[in-house]
Amino acid sequence: MPKTIRVLLTGYEAAPFYKRGGLGDVLGSLPKALIQIGIDARVVIPCYEEIRKNLSAKRIGKFKIHFGEKEEEIGIYRNAGTPRVYFLSNSSNLSYLNTRGRNKKIEQFAFFDLAVVHFVTWLSKQRQWNPSVIHCNDWHTGLIPLILRNKTKLPIPTLLTIHNLSYQGFGSLKVLDLLHIKDEDAKEIKRGMKVTEINILGEGILHASSVSTVSKTYAREITDEKNEGPIYAYVKKREETLGRSRAIVGILNGIDYDVWSPQNDSAIFHTYNVANWQSGKEKNKKKMLNSLDLEPRLTFCFIGRMASQKGLDILVRVTKHIVNNNANLIILGSGAPNIEKSIRKLVARYSSHMRVEFAYNEDFAHKLYASSDFIIIPSRFEPCGLIQMIAMSYGTIPIASRTGGLKDSIKNNRNGFLFENGSVLSLKKAIKRAVKRFHDEARYGKMVVNAMNTDFSWKRSARLYKKLYQNMLLQHNVTH
Ligand code: ADP
């Protein structure tokens, strides 16, 4: 085993360079925590034009890859700070994040995955660095284990972390042709079933040396043999075809307190801490409600992507209940047009108590965490969820579904409220309990302090990742 473990983490986003959801937070903060415990962690992501515009990174080299019939040049950029982040650029395939057309999406990331594998080869040829482990994240990087095995002789174990199973990267098998990978080389995908499509995440599960996800409960939910959880079939196949462990390790994400702390957050109106949270939150709330032209009242919020996973349909059905309790509801999010439409209707009806911003707005998110009393998280499933952790750090009490990482990170009645997943009635009851608690100053204050004092730093989870990398390397040495 190398003295220092060198890990290359990769995914489609990494804060602060590019962030659209929790994975961006993770790839921005986990590497820092790994470095603190002696791991040489680096990151590689695509160099979208939006990143390049604001980047003060140096171009350190280039290489070429064959994708389909074309030869494409990849430029390599590197930031100046720590952790070291590499950006791979290519004007035809990586200049922006493709969000339309599933085949276009999977082609883009087949291209990126091929580029990452060549980049690793390029790095070691240049004697610059060679990773002992490649840590892939979500379907976007799910082809790396297969390409690595197929196109190189580099003996590097791979970890695939699943952050969200709703996105698996389905599409035409033609991506294999673009990668010049023969059907028989990818035969695991086809064995035993008529397959005309590739499932990139499934492919990653089959080929990665280890697989993990972002909470213990989600790990159980998705591999549940009894209910045939969504990836049970792949996990079983992984065991049958590769003899590899069926187990999916669950390691809870953490948050970066350099970014998410009301004590030194320059985006909020007034900074505060656990000692003066009452006046601090009050001042933030006053400014926020003033700016939105809302009366000073108890205030609930929602922050998140407007995807069906996030359970906004449930929130829609309890809005009247919130308003009847004479409370405000402020919503920040964007996404599915049908969800936005139903929220628009509500705002028109409850304009005296409700505001919504349909946008991805980092600055507004910080302000909203600081100025709300409660945050509602009605997710139908939630692999880990960072929103509840961030909210708690700002003393904003989560009211969340009892699922996945929400269940693993919230202690019901102590630092938040849990309600039964998908149940409008149960959410209504939880809101009732929250309102009652809010008016009981002493008990509410205790809850806020508990929430703010809950430690969601990466320390513990970073150590669990280190152990996992060590096990992977030991295992790898045995089999190679
Ligand atoms: P997911 O990764 O499923 O989107 P998480 O709870 O893991 O959900 O992480 C969401 C992250 O994205 C948090 O940092 C949250 O503050 C941020 N976020 C979500 N929606 C928005 C938005 N509309 N504007 C700003 N930040 C947002």
Residues whose N, C-alpha, C, O or C-beta is under 5 A from the ligand:
A	BS01	ADP	R20 G21 G22 L23 D25 I303 G304 R305 L332 G333 S334 A359 Y360 N361 E362 A365 G385 L386 I387
